[in-house]
Amino acid sequence: MKTSLSLLLLLLGLSQAQPLVEEENVDDVEEDNEDMDISTRILTANNGSSEILLEGDLVLPTTRNAIMCWSNNCLWRKSSNGLVTVPYTVSRAFSFSDKTMFENAMQTFHNKTCVRFVPRESQYDYISFENGEGCYSSLGMTGGRQVLSLNKPGCMYHGIIQHEINHALGFDHEQNRSDRNQYVRINWENIAPRMAYNFHRQNTNNLNTPYDYSSVMHYGRTAFSIRRGKDSITPIPNRCAQIGQRNEMSKIDIMRINRLYDC
């Protein structure tokens, strides 16, 4: 009996000293640093999400094809005063400082476009900021309550908030626009076949605006790459040190909002 008890205690001690699951490979973990672009932060935050996401952070539509979301019934409505009003609510899971971040991200839209985000009263169509399983949104107005997920802390960045709001307004990713093959090369050999759908071109309305490597909606060079340090997206010609960014909407992003909503 004493021998069995000693063996049991020994095994228990070893189980406390050694993890029961295989240790994570440090080389496969993205470091959280200030230079990380928006798409890398989003894909990291969405890793393991139970949501079915297109292009990394777009909720799979259940009533229509996302690529057709440029039609007017997917746009937020303009009032007679010329302003596009987007009602919203904020989950109680967010702190006062979190709400301030949302308001700061919205302020750029208020200052430079005709889009106005207003606290919801009784409007049927509205955006609901929620602390979900990652950073994601639907594409354009879907009708009724529309979840815009910003998980804490992974999604709480000014640029990511603006990125997801742009999706909700109807904007797809820049590298998926219809004419992208003139501006970037997709390196399919560096992308897992099961992830290739994230790079399919979409039937987008480009609003007669130039391709924007610095768009807040552009993936970084290595998004979804299965080879560390290897590009999944390479600019044509390869003269841009960085594509995608981590700060805020570009001038062309703002121009597109104004053109799409006829501001």
ABEGO torsion letter per residue (X at the ends): XAAAAAAAAAAAAAAAABBABBBBBAAABBBBBAABBAAAAAAAAABGBABBBBGGABBBBAABBAAAAABAAABBBBBAAGBBBBBBBBBAABBAAAAAAAAAAAAAAAAABABBBBBBBABABBBBBBBBAEBBBBBEBAEEBBBBBBBOAAABBAAAAAAAAAAAAGBBBAAABAAAAAABBBBAAABBAAAAAAABBBBBBAGGBBBBAABAABBBAABGBABBGBBABBBOBBABABBEBAABBBAAAAAAAAAAAGX
